[in-house]
Amino acid sequence: MNMDYPIVPDTHRFSHEEAMEVYQMALQSPRTSRILVDLHHASDATTSGFARLVLLRKILRAEGRDLCLVNLRERVAKLYQINRLHDVLPNVDLPN
């Protein structure tokens, strides 16, 4: 179980609704070690969207899995930084 499972929400605004879709997809995903939520399509996000991902990460960690964010940009990256989410919701850079 040493694989990543990418989830790429196709939205310009990552809100609670989109986070719920990610939540369901992650819980139904194959048992991979890490879920990668790729937000390269999103130029905006809501605090409630990030909050749902924090809760999802807690569930995944209890199962021995993890959740990370990739490709944060624009307001998504600013909101992530302002809310100091780096300790509870890691953002990783993937090699090219």
C-alpha atoms as one frame of an Amber mdcrd trajectory, in Angstrom:
protein
   0.000   0.000   0.000   2.549   2.572  -1.090   0.559   4.477  -3.689  -1.069
   7.847  -4.102  -4.679   8.249  -5.184  -5.261  11.635  -6.871  -8.587  13.435
  -6.715  -8.923  16.491  -8.958 -12.061  18.550  -8.287 -13.147  20.241 -11.520
 -14.195  23.539 -10.006 -13.043  27.151  -9.910 -14.324  27.580  -6.341 -13.542
  24.852  -3.823 -16.399  25.058  -1.329 -18.031  22.726   1.195 -20.050  21.049
  -1.579 -16.931  20.134  -3.563 -15.171  19.058  -0.374 -18.062  16.682   0.359
 -17.584  15.127  -3.084 -13.868  14.687  -2.341 -14.798  13.236   1.061 -17.035
  10.587  -0.506 -14.536   9.747  -3.253 -11.690   9.390  -0.757 -13.631   7.102
   1.546 -14.632   4.925  -1.432 -11.149   4.944  -2.982  -8.859   1.941  -3.125
  -6.816   1.528   0.048  -3.858   3.632  -0.970  -1.531   5.195   1.546  -2.176
   8.789   0.507  -5.012  10.756  -1.069  -3.795  13.748  -3.092  -6.341  16.508
  -3.560  -5.172  18.467  -6.597  -6.692  21.953  -6.568  -5.074  23.297  -9.744
  -8.496  24.135 -11.238  -9.567  26.180  -8.198  -8.786  29.870  -8.023 -10.902
  30.369  -4.873 -11.847  28.323  -1.814 -13.926  28.574   1.334 -12.949  27.933
   4.923 -15.727  25.341   5.200 -14.247  23.466   2.243 -10.884  23.232   3.985
 -12.587  22.299   7.275 -14.218  19.266   5.638 -10.803  18.159   4.356  -9.337
  18.465   7.862 -12.068  16.134   9.136 -11.452  13.738   6.263  -7.729  13.656
   7.035  -8.488  12.733  10.640 -10.532   9.727   9.465  -7.888   8.647   6.958
  -5.084   8.918   9.524  -7.053   6.694  11.896  -6.997   4.095   9.072  -3.243
   4.470   8.588  -3.659   6.619   5.484  -3.171  10.329   4.808  -4.444  13.273
   2.779  -2.340  16.015   1.195  -3.072  18.998  -0.999  -1.217  19.810  -4.209
  -1.195  22.705  -6.677  -2.647  25.475  -4.533  -2.854  28.790  -6.368  -4.282
  32.296  -6.128  -6.833  32.806  -3.353  -6.764  29.115  -2.452  -3.094  29.411
  -1.469  -3.732  32.678   0.393  -6.634  31.236   2.382  -4.533  28.165   3.197
  -1.731  30.403   4.470  -3.967  32.858   6.370  -5.694  30.013   8.214  -2.333
  28.382   9.016  -3.474  25.017   7.740   0.022  23.674   7.080   0.066  21.823
  10.419  -3.285  20.074   9.945  -3.527  19.785   6.159  -0.176  19.323   4.407
   0.549  20.856   1.023   3.135  18.879  -0.937   5.107  19.638  -4.051   5.209
  16.751  -6.475   8.270  16.085  -8.638   7.812  16.899 -12.318
